């Protein structure tokens, strides 16, 4: 493949000074650009006001936040609101700044710098024409430098979150199962013998086969007296994880004991 | 040259962003724009790193670009997957809570009536219906019944029927979907989860209607 090298007009010599004529101007512009980066294009997403666009160098965090917000709305039974115009524009501005404008200024500015140096090896110092390159470099490095540890941390946190939630979900289902057994046992105690009940006693209460084994746990009665029933639930998903509880004479659950990962 | 690249990049990414279906979430637009931005960046790096850059500089640059791009994609996809999983988990937790309320409030109420019924000395005086009305005067047939407080959130409990020997309570979700999207719910909604509990002198039976 024939590669073409653009021709660069000769750059006037700056008489060997480190501070080329546009240096001070460039420094001021760079300072302003840095302030803009810090206060407007904060790497961590923020929304100063409701109507202000959420701008982030990692726009997927804004989209993620909006997804969680929708989940919370669903959780509390509220109507779902589509993303506002400012949110949409905020995300677009973010992606343009971080992944189009920054890298373009950086890579093409770098190339231009390199070509200038090829054409005039003696040229040194900072010039106004290099400001876009510096701006691009700041933006690109701001995005690129922290992204590797961020990605690794995200993977770790996500895995931990899923694991913790899976345990909690299993525990919740088991508690719900124990609560249903409690209602079933109380009904047994209330009903007369002619309808299959215990006529005021738990004494002959037995778990139905449906209640004894579910997708989440194996339930068993570890102690039955006329006035109380002790039920134990062993998780089918986590070894040594179990919940034990006592159903008292009034059909209340008392003395919860959690073992294993449920502790 | 820089200006041309900038214009092309901004226009293509913006077009992809706005052409993606604008749904309830930002992800479709963001993903479409991200795909275009990725191809743009690859083309940009390929174009920028030609000669006079040395082969060594090119290799190092491409390794760094691959590392950063891989991390961006990992972070992006992880956030997408994790937040959607969290949203789904929130719904599931809400479902468990709703189910728990339906399986707790309704049975507690009905078992209380059943208990009172069998506590009566023979010959039995009051019917199940009379006891229910006496214990829960606020419960009106055909109406929503707030068991503990007037501002209770879903699931809603409705009093389906109060007969002398049978009481029917209905627990219904207001936004959690059931099995059949065409199912007509008690309050006129369509496709929501619904349970029915029936109390007779033989006890309480439950039925998942949707």
Interface residues (C-beta under 8 A of the other chain):
Chain A: X3 X5 X6 X58 X59 X60 X61 X62 X63 X64 X65 X66 X67 X68 X70 X71 X72 X74 X75 X76 X77 X80 X82 X83 X87 X88 X91 X92 X95 X96 X99 X100 X101 X103 X104 X105 X107 X108 X109 X110 X111 X112 X114 X115 X118 X132 X143 X144 X147 X148 X150 X151 X152 X154 X155 X158 X161 X162 X165 X169 X172 X173 X176 X179 X180 X183 X186 X187 X190 X191 X192 X195 X197 X251
Chain B: X1 X2 X5 X6 X9 X10 X13 X14 X17 X22 X23 X24 X25 X26 X27 X29 X30 X33 X34 X37 X40 X41 X44 X45 X48 X49 X50 X51 X52 X53 X64 X67 X68 X70 X71 X72 X74 X75 X76 X78 X79 X80 X81 X82 X83 X84 X85 X86 X87 X88 X89 X90 X91 X92 X93 X94 X96 X99 X100 X103 X104 X107 X108 X111 X114 X115 X118 X153 X154 X174 X175 X201 X202 X203 X204
